[in-house]
Amino acid sequence: MLVFAVSSSTWVDLDRKHDTKQLKKDNRAFVTSGWNDAGGRPPCAAGQTEPVTASFTSPRVHALRRLLGRRRDRHDAGRFVVEGPVLVAEAVRAGWSCVEQFVPADCADAAITGAGEVVEVAPDVLGRLGSTQAPQPPVAVVEIPAVETVAVLGDAGFVVVVDRLADPGNLGTILRSVEAAGADAVVLTPGSVDPYNPKVVRASAGALFHVPVVDADLDTVAAAGLDLVGTSSHDRQDRSVTSYTEADLCGRIALVMGNEAAGLPDEWTANVGPIGRWVTIPHRGRTESLNVAMATTVLAFEAARQRAG
């Protein structure tokens, strides 16, 4: 069998121009031989008898690049990218719909059963595509599930809200922590980072596939009957702040975590704004505040401890 692909070695950064003459020179098909059913042929999607082959300049690879780089393209297409065998296998186990998976032609056995149609690319193409320097195959395109926000919040007893969170690594860590603590959902307020950003997907370590993530403002969360519990790095008289170990975190609650730089708005007090009550994590050292992902982890597991009792 012959596998044709275009080497990506002639390309520089995605936003730069390429050398047309060199591209024409190198745009010769290379041959990978010896792939047969006994020697490493990857599993194909149902009904697929042969892997599809795509060059770096093919429409499918171009679409993959857009999904990796642009939030708008991800949500317009209703798809996002999952990289590496562990996360792709977890998406399959969790029942998420995988559309296609890209694997190097010289490592075709990296394809995962159930992860969609197999698309072979030149060995150096994934290095140009992945959001890490050395992405592990396969790189899969997965459908973003349809989630009914009102239904999710109506059924939830323990929710974590992140308000205008900016850093994808922080959101991924929060997803990982609150899923482990047994939260029913994570709510992102307008202006928050995209949960399907490749960095969020990686940092979540598969938790994204097991805890619902919805977009909503605090009024919508409150309208679902959840008690909004705000978090503050310091005690403030106008907020009547309680230590997190003394606060009642049972019942139907929504822990509201603020933006990394600003926290929750200063103008919100016990009587002004959507927050009904406030909690804090007391500090003994000189540090003014904890990283938002770390603080969320502490509070989520305290809530889990209280609710288990």
N, C-alpha and C positions, 0 to 999 in steps of 0.2 A: 504494500500500500504506500502511496505517496502522500506526504503531508506538506502543503505549501503554506508558507507564511512569510511575512516581511520582517526583517530584523529591525529593531527599534534603535539600533546604534547610531543612526544618522540623525536622530531627533534630539533636540535640547529641551529646555523647560517648555511646558505646554503653551505658555503665552509668548514664546519667541518664534522667530522664523526658522525654517529648516533650509538646509543646503540642497537646492533642487537638483543640481548636477550630481552631487554625491548620492542623493536619494535614487536617482535614475540608475546610477552605477550599481548601487547595492540592492535595488529592488528586483533582485533575481530570486527565484524560488530556491529554497534549500530543501534537501530531501532527507527525511528520517525514515529509515527502513527497518525491517525486522519486527514491526509491531504485528502480533497475531494473537489469536485467542489463547494460545498457550504461553505467550511470552509477555504478558503485561497489558493487554487491551483493557482500557478502563470500562467500568460498568456504565451503560448508557441509560438515558431516561426511558420510561415505558414507551415502546413503539419506535425507539430510535435504534437503528441497526449500526450506524457508523457515527463517530463523533464529528461534529461540525468543525471546520477549520476557519480561523479568523486571523487576519493580519492586523498590525497595529493601526492601519488606516481604515479598517472596516467599520461600517456603521455600528456594529454591535460593540466593538471595543470603544468607539467614540462615545456611545451612550453610557458605557460603564465609567468612562473617565468623567463624564458629567455628573453621574450619580455620586461619585466619590467627592467631587469638588463643590457642588452647589446645592444648597438647601432647597431652593426653589425647584430645581430639576427633580430632586428626590420626591417632593410632594406633588408636583405636577404629574409625574409618572406613577406615583403610588408605590415606589420601589426604593430599596436602599441596598447597600453592599455589606456583606459579612465576609471577613477574611480569616483564613486558617482552618485547619481540620477540626480543631476542638470546638470552635464557635459554630462552624457550619453544621457539624454533627449535632450540636445542642439545639440549633434552630430546627433541624429535622425532627429530633426527638420531641420537641415541644409542639410540633404540629404546624409550624409556620410554613407557608407556601413558598417554595424555592423555584425560581423560574429557570435559571441556568447557572452553570458553574464553569469557570475558566481554569484550565490546567495547562502546564507546559507540555509540549508534544513529547519531550523526553522524560516526563514524569507523569504519564497519563494515568497510572494506577493510583494517583492521589485523589481521583474523583470519588465522591461519596454517594452511595446509593440513596436515592430519595431527594437529592439536592438539585434536581433539575437536569435539563439537557446539558450534555458535555460539550464544551467548546475548547478546542485545542489552539494554543497560540505558540509562537516561537519561544524558546526557553528564556530569552531576555525581556520579553514583553511584560510579564508580571512585575518585574522590578521597576518598570516604568509606570505601571498602573497603580500598584498598591500604595496605601497611605503610610507604609513603613518602608524602611530601606531594603529589607529583605523579606517580603511577604511570603508566607507559607501557603502553598496551594491546598485546596482550591480557593478561588475567590468567587463567591456566590452572589447572585442577585436575588433578593428576597422581597416579597410583597409586603407593604405596610398594611397591617390589618385594620379593618374598619372597627372603630370603638365608639359605642354610644356613651357619651360623657354622663348624661343624666342617669342612665341605668347603672353605670359603674359606681357613681357617687351614691346613688340611692341604696345600693346593696352593701356599701362599704361601712366598716366599723372603725377602721384605723387607716388614716390617710396621711401622707406626707406631702406638703405643698412647698415647692421651691419658687420663690418670687424673683423673677428677672435674673436667674442664675446665668452666668456668662461663660464659665470655663467648662469645656466638655469633659475633662478629666474628673472634675468635681461631680458632675452629674452622673457619670459612669460609676464612680465610687459610691455615691448616694444610692443609686439603684441596687448595687450589690449589697449594701448594708441593710437597706430597708426590706429587701426581699428576704434576706436571712432572718430579719427580725419579725417577719410575718405580716408586713403591711399589706393592705388590700389594694392599694393603688398609689401612684405618684401623680401629682398634679403640677403642671407647668403653667405659670401665669404668662400673659403676653410679654414678649421681649426676652424670653428665656432661650437658651441654646437648644438646637435641634436634637431630640433624643436619638435620631438616626444618623447623626454625624459619625463618621468612622471611628473617631477617638472615643466617643461615648460608648459605641458598641463594644470596642475592645476593653475599655475600663470597666464596663459592667460585668465582664467575665461570664456572660450568658444570662445574667439576671434580667436583662431586657426582655427575654423571651418568656419570663415567668411572672412578671408583675405588670398589670395594666398601666399605661402612661397616657394621660389625657391632658388636653389643653383647656383651661378654664380660668376665670377670674375669681377672686375671693367671694364675691357676691353669689356666684353660682355654687361654690362650695358650701357657703352658709345656707343657701336655699335648700340644699339637700339634707339639712338637719344636722350637719356636723358642727361640733363646738370648735371654733377657731382658737388655737392655743399659739400665741406668738412667742418668739424667742428673742431675748435681749442679752447682749454681752455684759451688761451692767445693771445693777439695781437702780431703779428710778422711782421716785415717789409718785409721779403722775401716772405710772404704769402698774403700781402694786405688784411688783415682780416677786415670784415665789421660786425657791430652789427647786430644781427639777425632781429631786428625790422626795420632796414634800408635797408636790403637786399631784392632784388626782388625774392620772392619765388613762383611766378606765372610761367606759362609755364610748359613745361615737365621737371621736376626736379627729381633728386635722392639725397636725404639727406644722406650723408655718415658719419656714426658714428663709432668711433674707439674702439679698445679693452679697457677693463676696466683699465688695469694697464698702458698701453703704449700709448693709443690713436692711432691716425693715425701716420704712420712713420714720424720721424723728418726730413728725407731727402726730403720729398715731399714739394715743394714750389709752388709759382705761375708759375714757369717755368719748374719745374722738377716734374715728376710724373703724375698720371692720373687726378688729381683734377683741375677743371677749375677755381673755385673761392672758397673763404673761408668765413665762418661766425663764430661768437662767441657770447656767452651770457655774457655780462659784469657783473662783480662781484663788490659788494660794501663792502662785509665783508672780513674776512681774509681767507676764504676757497679758496684753489687753484683751485679746479674743482668740478663739480657736478657729482653725480652718472650718469652713461651713460643712464640708463632708465629714470631718471628724466630729463636729458638734452634732450633726444629724445622726451619726452612728451612736453616740452616747445616749441621746434622747430616745431614739427608736428602740434601743435595747432596754432602756428603763421602762418605756411604755410596754414592751413585750413582757418584762418581768412582772409588772403590776397586773397586767391582763391575764397572765398565766395563773396568778394567785387567786 
